Amino acid sequence: KQWDLLLLTTAAKSSPSYPTFCHSPTILLLNNIVKMKLAIVAALVSSAAAFAPNAQPSAQTALNAEADRRSFLGAAAAFGAAAIPAAANAKIDYENVGYLGGSSIIDINNANVRAYLRLPGMYPNAAGKIVTHGPYKQVSDLYNIPGLTSGEKEVIKKYESRFTAKEAAPEYVIDRINNGLYR
């Protein structure tokens, strides 16, 4: 106990946040005891409140028990129905999903700008121009992009065999420029 009082006194004296009247080890010890007792009383009161009887009728009959079971089962069924998600209208089986950046071939109408990262020289300039223009009917339409430099045309020519022009799907066109992935 003497060591505890010494530690409390040292901690109180070294802390500028304590006022001067709190430097007494006896006051510090009493403050901690009062806080501990309040915490114990609060815990006891809250746990006793959990076991307090509700304001329901004291006579439990078979009819009341049946009504309680029905209301419980009805609430459980409603919760279960709400927990089951409704079927989404999203297109989950897109036949050209491999061309969105997961294969060596890139769909120029639906692939995101990040799909061109694997092609040195394409990202960001040529890839940015490809995704901001279009849709394209064929791969050769890429050479008609306004503002395309000769260097960008050479890079496109280099990778032309790795491009395909599938029909533009609205589910993917919306994310061509910015798909929300950031580093």
C-alpha positions in Angstrom: 0.0 0.0 0.0 2.9 2.4 0.7 4.2 1.8 -2.8 0.8 2.5 -4.3 0.5 5.7 -2.4 4.0 6.7 -3.4 3.2 6.0 -7.1 -0.1 7.9 -6.9 1.7 10.9 -5.2 4.5 10.9 -7.9 2.0 10.7 -10.7 -0.2 13.4 -9.3 2.8 15.8 -8.7 4.2 15.2 -12.2 0.9 15.8 -14.0 0.2 19.5 -14.7 -3.5 18.8 -15.3 -4.2 18.1 -11.6 -5.0 21.1 -9.5 -2.9 21.8 -6.4 -5.6 20.6 -3.9 -5.5 17.1 -5.6 -1.8 16.5 -4.9 -2.7 14.8 -1.6 -2.4 11.0 -1.9 -5.3 10.6 0.4 -7.6 12.7 -1.8 -6.5 10.8 -4.9 -7.1 7.5 -3.2 -10.6 8.6 -2.0 -11.5 9.8 -5.5 -10.6 6.5 -7.0 -12.6 4.6 -4.3 -15.6 6.8 -4.9 -15.4 6.2 -8.7 -15.1 2.5 -8.2 -18.1 2.4 -5.9 -20.2 4.4 -8.3 -19.2 2.0 -11.1 -20.3 -1.0 -9.0 -23.6 0.6 -8.0 -24.3 1.4 -11.7 -23.6 -2.1 -12.8 -25.8 -3.5 -10.0 -28.7 -1.2 -10.9 -28.5 -2.0 -14.6 -28.4 -5.8 -14.1 -31.3 -5.6 -11.6 -33.4 -3.6 -14.1 -33.0 -6.5 -16.6 -34.8 -8.8 -14.2 -37.6 -6.4 -13.2 -41.1 -7.7 -14.0 -42.9 -6.0 -16.9 -46.3 -4.3 -16.4 -48.2 -7.3 -17.8 -51.1 -9.0 -16.1 -50.0 -11.3 -13.3 -52.2 -14.2 -14.4 -50.7 -16.1 -17.3 -53.4 -18.1 -19.0 -53.2 -20.6 -21.9 -54.9 -18.1 -24.1 -52.3 -15.4 -23.3 -49.4 -17.9 -24.0 -51.0 -18.8 -27.4 -51.3 -15.1 -28.3 -47.7 -14.5 -27.3 -46.5 -17.4 -29.4 -48.5 -16.2 -32.4 -47.1 -12.7 -32.2 -43.6 -14.0 -31.8 -43.9 -16.3 -34.8 -45.5 -13.5 -36.9 -42.7 -11.2 -36.0 -40.1 -13.9 -36.8 -41.7 -14.6 -40.2 -41.8 -10.8 -41.0 -38.1 -10.5 -40.1 -37.2 -13.6 -42.1 -39.1 -12.2 -45.2 -37.4 -8.9 -44.8 -34.0 -10.5 -44.5 -34.3 -12.3 -47.9 -33.0 -9.9 -50.5 -35.1 -9.4 -53.7 -33.6 -10.6 -56.9 -31.5 -7.9 -58.5 -32.0 -6.9 -62.2 -28.2 -6.8 -62.8 -26.8 -8.7 -65.8 -24.6 -11.3 -64.1 -23.8 -13.5 -67.0 -22.1 -11.1 -69.5 -20.7 -13.3 -72.2 -17.8 -10.9 -73.0 -16.6 -10.3 -69.4 -13.2 -11.7 -70.3 -12.6 -8.8 -72.7 -13.1 -6.2 -69.9 -9.4 -6.6 -68.9 -9.2 -10.2 -67.7 -7.7 -11.7 -70.9 -5.2 -10.7 -73.5 -7.9 -9.2 -75.7 -9.5 -5.9 -74.7 -13.0 -4.8 -75.7 -12.6 -1.2 -76.8 -16.3 -0.4 -76.3 -16.7 -1.7 -72.7 -13.3 -2.1 -71.0 -12.2 0.3 -68.3 -9.3 2.6 -68.8 -7.3 0.5 -66.3 -7.4 -2.5 -68.7 -4.9 -0.7 -70.8 -2.3 -0.6 -68.0 -0.9 -3.9 -69.2 0.0 -2.4 -72.6 3.1 -0.3 -72.3 2.6 3.1 -74.0 -1.2 3.0 -74.0 -1.9 4.3 -70.5 -2.9 7.1 -69.8 -2.9 9.1 -73.0 -4.0 6.7 -75.8 -6.2 4.7 -73.4 -7.9 7.9 -72.1 -8.7 9.0 -75.7 -10.1 5.5 -76.5 -12.4 5.3 -73.6 -13.7 8.9 -73.9 -14.7 8.5 -77.5 -16.7 5.8 -79.1 -18.6 3.5 -79.3 -16.7 1.9 -82.2 -18.1 -0.3 -84.9 -14.7 -1.9 -85.6 -11.1 -1.6 -84.3 -10.0 0.5 -87.2 -12.3 3.3 -86.0 -9.7 4.0 -83.3 -7.5 5.8 -85.9 -10.3 8.4 -86.4 -10.2 9.7 -82.8 -9.8 13.4 -82.9 -6.5 14.7 -81.4 -4.7 11.4 -81.7 -1.0 12.0 -82.1 1.2 10.0 -84.5 2.9 8.3 -81.5 -0.4 7.2 -80.1 -1.4 5.9 -83.5 1.8 3.8 -83.5 1.1 2.4 -80.1 -2.5 1.5 -81.1 -1.1 -0.1 -84.3 1.3 -2.1 -82.2 -1.5 -3.6 -80.1 -4.3 -3.6 -82.7 -4.4 -7.4 -82.7 -5.3 -7.4 -79.0 -8.4 -5.2 -79.5 -12.0 -6.2 -80.3 -15.1 -4.1 -80.8 -18.1 -5.8 -79.1 -21.5 -4.1 -78.8 -21.4 -1.4 -76.1 -23.2 -2.6 -72.9 -24.6 0.2 -70.8 -23.6 -1.7 -67.6 -20.0 -1.3 -68.5 -19.8 1.9 -70.6 -20.7 4.0 -67.5 -17.5 2.9 -65.8 -15.1 3.1 -68.7 -13.4 6.4 -67.6 -13.6 6.0 -63.8 -14.5 2.8 -62.1 -13.8 4.1 -58.6 -10.5 2.3 -58.0 -7.8 4.5 -56.7 -4.3 3.9 -55.4 
